[in-house]
Amino acid sequence: MDEFQKEILIKRARLKFFTNELIFFGMMANKFIWEIEPLPENIEGYVEFNLKDPSKLESGVIHINELYVSKEDYTYNNLVFIICHELLHILNKHGLRRNDREFRIWNIACDHLIEVFLRKLDHIIKPYNNQYNIIEELYNHKREVTAEFAYDWIMKNQSKFNIKSTGEKSISVSYDNQKNEYTVILNLGGVQSEIIEDESTVSILTDQIVSEARAIFENLKNKGNSSGALVEYLNKILKVEIPWETLLEKAIKTNVVMKPDDRSWSSLNKYFIPHNITLPGYYMIEDKDGVGTLIIGTDTSGSISTKNLKKFSYVIEKSMRYFKTIKLITHDVEIHQEKEFNRDNISEFYKFIAKEGYKGRGGTSHKHLFDKIKKLWDEDKDDLSMVISLTDSASDIESIYKSYEFIKNNLPLVFIVPPDGRIMNLDNTFGTITQIKMN
């Protein structure tokens, strides 16, 4: 295939991406530079973040192996397939979810998960040689699985797999003496290496593209421009769940307390040791009775839509199930309301919403909110467990947050942002700060 034919193939792939059923992937793929280049023969292509300049997602690259696009039987549908495959690794956050799992097995599991879905789109796109990276026995055992479930299943059946290295960036896989081998690329979620040296940057880039994907998807879904299978799948992987368990781990106050009526031989009574008398002593335990007070700052400025205020109310109502006391503070450029609720009177929150509602709708600043939290922190820092700020981030947060001791001293601070809000560029080494984007 000559250079002109390669260019035609790339153009057709780009046009295919902007058909109704694939336009979501087209808009995501358009955020990367496409490069046709020499790659190892077993690698068809992959997507890579530019970790040197994370401020520019567009400087990430879709690497395309010129060996493949030169094949007479390689089509633009095959190219679209592999790009969709790689983008789905990023949207599923596979590179960040591996934890301490074995790298090669995790890659095989993630490929299985993605290609089970992509096979549902075989009327639109297909892999080269119609070779799916699917473990048929696992598929027959359970159709819809998570990558974690697939990983555990592979580990239990590892003796049936034949896994061979085919270079630094790929492996070949066959199962239960199958004749058909397939290639798994050892690039996952925009990163080539097994060891992610700068996980915070990868996390920022991943969150950025996932957030943009949510915005694109919501817009397309409202217009009805996506297939039913794709809508169902993206609804699932782009759905925002508030990770309450993780947040609670950060919020729990662990105090070491004395239990005077409990004695243990593991802790001898020091008073009698000098007298050569051995008696059991008292022991200390960690008291994890739970979380204390949660402060929720709700941004009621004019940039927050009524729809997003309803979503904020949902988060507030859910939080009441986990914290003893909730101090609700509504604000725009100033504080408008201060209310206190607890897990035993959630009905009072419903009454507040129905009868009083949120006040505000002016400009936005977090200064008065943070000043108020500082005062509460100074009065009783031991009782405060967490701060949640519900905001679209169209505020002065980035310029003021480092001025507050309660943030510097690791009182967990969580920003929950609506779909049309933005993830801020905050210093991950300053305090304990989490940013979560809602659907």
Buried (B, 14 or more C-beta within 10 A) or exposed (E): EEEEEBEEBBEBBBEBBEEEBBBBBBBBBEBBEBEBEEBEEBBBBBBBBBBEEBEEBEBBBBBBBBBBBBEEEBBBBBBBBBBBBBBBBBBBBBBBBBEEBBBBBBBBBBBBBBBBBBEBBEEBBBBBEEEBBBBEEBBEEEEEBEBBBBBBBBBEBEEBBEBEEBBEBBBBBBBEEBEEBBBBBBBBBBBBEEEBEEBEBBBBBBBBBBBBBBBBBBEBBEEEBBBEEBBEBBEEBBEBEBEEEEBBEBBBBEEEEEEEEEBEEEEBBEEEEEEEEEEEBBEEEEEEEEBBBBBBBBBBBEBBEEEBBEBBBEBBBEBBEBBBBBBBBBBBBEBBBEBEBBEEEBEEBEEBBEEEEBEBEBBBBBBBBBEBBBEBBEEEEEEBBBBBBBBBBBBBBEEBBEEBEBBEEEBBBBBBBBBBBBBBEBEBEEBBBBBBBBE
